[in-house]
Amino acid sequence: MDRQPILTGDRVVLRPTTEDDREPLFAIASDRLIWEVHPAHDRWQRPVFDAFFDAGQQSGGALTILDRASGAIIGASRYGVPDLARDEVEIGWTYIARAYWGGVYNREIKRLMLDHLHRFAATATFMVGEDNVRSRRAMEKIGGILREGFLPRMMAGAEVPHVIYEIRRP
C-alpha cells in the first residue's frame, strides 16, 4: 500500500508531508483549542509538536492536507503501518485548522483516505482517547463502529486508555 499517495477531493488535496510543511503545520497546531479535549493536549508546544512532526516523517505515512480552492495548508493526517495478519491499517494523527471544523472537511478527508486504504486492506482502524468526545462523535458521524476493549497509549507523559473504531471495506 502506498501510504503517501496524492488524494484529491472536491474540497481538499492530501499529499506527502515534506519538511517545508513543518512551519505551516505548527502554525495550525499551535492553536491550543485544537488539543483541548485530545489526550495529547500539549501538542501546541513547539518541542512536543516537533517530536510529533518528526515521528510522522519517520513513519512513512504522513500526509499534509490542503484546501483545494486556495492551496493553503489546513492540517495533517497519517496512515499507520499495515497489520497484514489482521488485514487492517490505522488512520489517525489527524488535525485541521478550526476554520475547517464542522464535518464536511473531515468527512471528505476520511472518505479519500478510506477509499485508498480499502483498495489494499479490509479494515481501517482509528484509535481515539476514551474521553475525547469530539473525535468520538466525528468517528460515529463517518460510520465508525466501536470495538470492545481499550488500548493504552502514552500521551502527554501519561498512559491514556484509547477506544478503537473500525470501518470495514464496503
C-alpha positions as CSV (number, residue, x, y, z in Angstrom):
1,M,0.0,0.0,0.0
2,D,1.3,3.5,-0.9
3,R,1.0,5.2,2.5
4,Q,1.8,8.6,1.0
5,P,-0.4,9.0,-2.0
6,I,-1.8,12.1,-3.5
7,L,-5.6,12.1,-2.9
8,T,-7.8,14.8,-4.5
9,G,-11.4,15.6,-3.5
10,D,-13.8,18.5,-4.1
11,R,-12.5,20.5,-1.1
12,V,-9.1,19.1,-0.2
13,V,-5.9,17.6,-1.5
14,L,-3.8,15.2,0.6
15,R,-0.2,14.8,-0.4
16,P,3.0,13.5,1.2
17,T,4.3,15.7,4.1
18,T,7.6,17.4,3.5
19,E,10.0,19.3,5.8
20,D,8.7,22.5,4.2
21,D,5.3,21.8,5.8
22,R,6.7,22.0,9.4
23,E,6.2,25.7,9.9
24,P,2.7,26.0,8.4
25,L,1.6,22.9,10.3
26,F,3.0,24.2,13.5
27,A,1.1,27.5,12.9
28,I,-2.1,25.4,12.9
29,A,-1.1,23.1,15.7
30,S,-0.1,26.0,18.0
31,D,-3.8,26.7,18.5
32,R,-4.4,25.3,22.0
33,L,-8.1,24.8,21.3
34,I,-7.4,22.1,18.7
35,W,-6.0,20.0,21.5
36,E,-8.4,21.0,24.2
37,V,-10.1,17.5,24.6
38,H,-7.3,15.5,23.0
39,P,-5.2,13.3,25.2
40,A,-2.1,14.8,23.7
41,H,-3.2,18.2,25.0
42,D,0.3,19.6,24.8
43,R,0.9,19.3,21.1
44,W,0.6,23.1,20.7
45,Q,4.0,23.4,22.4
46,R,6.9,23.7,20.0
47,P,9.1,20.8,21.3
48,V,6.1,18.5,21.6
49,F,4.9,19.4,18.1
50,D,8.4,18.9,16.6
51,A,8.7,15.4,18.1
52,F,5.2,14.7,16.7
53,F,6.1,16.0,13.3
54,D,9.4,14.1,13.2
55,A,7.6,10.9,14.2
56,G,5.2,11.4,11.3
57,Q,8.0,11.9,8.9
58,Q,9.8,8.8,10.1
59,S,6.5,6.8,9.9
60,G,6.4,6.9,6.1
61,G,2.7,7.6,6.2
62,A,2.4,11.4,6.9
63,L,0.1,13.4,4.7
64,T,-0.5,17.2,4.5
65,I,-4.0,18.5,3.9
66,L,-4.5,21.4,1.5
67,D,-7.6,23.5,0.9
68,R,-8.1,22.7,-2.8
69,A,-9.5,26.1,-3.7
70,S,-6.7,28.2,-2.1
71,G,-3.8,25.8,-1.9
72,A,-3.4,26.7,1.8
73,I,-2.2,24.0,4.2
74,I,-5.1,23.3,6.6
75,G,-3.9,20.2,8.5
76,A,-2.4,16.8,8.5
77,S,-3.2,13.1,8.9
78,R,-1.3,9.8,8.7
79,Y,-1.6,6.2,7.7
80,G,-0.1,3.7,10.2
81,V,1.9,0.6,9.3
82,P,-0.4,-2.1,7.8
83,D,-1.1,-5.0,10.1
84,L,-1.0,-7.8,7.4
85,A,-2.2,-10.5,9.8
86,R,-5.4,-8.6,10.6
87,D,-5.7,-7.0,7.1
88,E,-6.1,-3.6,8.6
89,V,-4.4,-0.2,8.6
90,E,-4.7,2.6,11.2
91,I,-5.7,6.1,10.1
92,G,-5.1,8.8,12.7
93,W,-3.0,11.7,14.0
94,T,-5.4,14.0,12.2
95,Y,-5.8,17.7,13.0
96,I,-7.2,20.5,10.9
97,A,-7.4,24.3,11.5
98,R,-10.6,25.3,13.4
99,A,-11.8,27.3,10.4
100,Y,-12.3,23.9,8.7
101,W,-14.2,22.2,11.6
102,G,-17.8,21.3,11.3
103,G,-17.8,18.0,9.4
104,V,-17.6,18.5,5.7
105,Y,-13.8,18.7,5.5
106,N,-13.2,15.9,7.9
107,R,-15.7,13.6,6.1
108,E,-14.0,14.3,2.8
109,I,-10.5,13.7,4.2
110,K,-11.6,10.4,5.8
111,R,-13.5,9.3,2.7
112,L,-10.5,9.9,0.5
113,M,-8.2,8.1,2.9
114,L,-10.7,5.2,3.4
115,D,-11.2,4.8,-0.4
116,H,-7.5,4.5,-0.9
117,L,-6.9,2.2,2.1
118,H,-9.8,-0.2,1.2
119,R,-8.1,-0.9,-2.1
120,F,-5.4,-2.7,-0.1
121,A,-6.9,-3.7,3.3
122,A,-10.3,-4.8,4.5
123,T,-10.4,-2.6,7.7
124,A,-9.4,0.8,8.7
125,T,-8.9,1.4,12.5
126,F,-8.9,4.6,14.4
127,M,-7.5,4.9,18.0
128,V,-9.4,7.6,19.9
129,G,-8.7,8.8,23.5
130,E,-11.5,7.4,25.7
131,D,-12.6,10.9,26.9
132,N,-12.0,12.7,23.5
133,V,-15.7,13.2,22.9
134,R,-15.1,15.5,19.9
135,S,-13.2,12.8,18.0
136,R,-15.6,10.0,19.1
137,R,-18.5,12.0,17.7
138,A,-16.6,12.6,14.5
139,M,-15.9,8.8,14.2
140,E,-19.6,8.0,14.7
141,K,-20.6,10.6,12.0
142,I,-18.4,8.8,9.4
143,G,-19.6,5.3,10.3
144,G,-17.0,4.1,12.7
145,I,-18.0,1.1,14.7
146,L,-16.7,0.8,18.3
147,R,-14.7,-2.3,19.1
148,E,-14.8,-3.8,22.6
149,G,-11.9,-3.0,24.9
150,F,-9.3,-0.4,25.3
151,L,-5.7,0.1,24.2
152,P,-3.3,2.2,26.3
153,R,-1.2,4.8,24.6
154,M,1.4,7.2,26.0
155,M,0.1,10.8,25.6
156,A,1.4,14.0,27.2
157,G,3.6,11.9,29.6
158,A,0.8,9.6,30.8
159,E,-0.8,6.3,29.8
160,V,-4.2,7.1,28.4
161,P,-6.9,4.5,27.5
162,H,-8.0,4.6,23.9
163,V,-11.0,3.1,22.3
164,I,-10.8,1.6,18.8
165,Y,-13.2,2.3,16.0
166,E,-13.2,0.4,12.7
167,I,-14.6,0.9,9.3
168,R,-14.6,-2.1,7.0
169,R,-14.4,-2.2,3.3
170,P,-18.0,-1.9,1.8
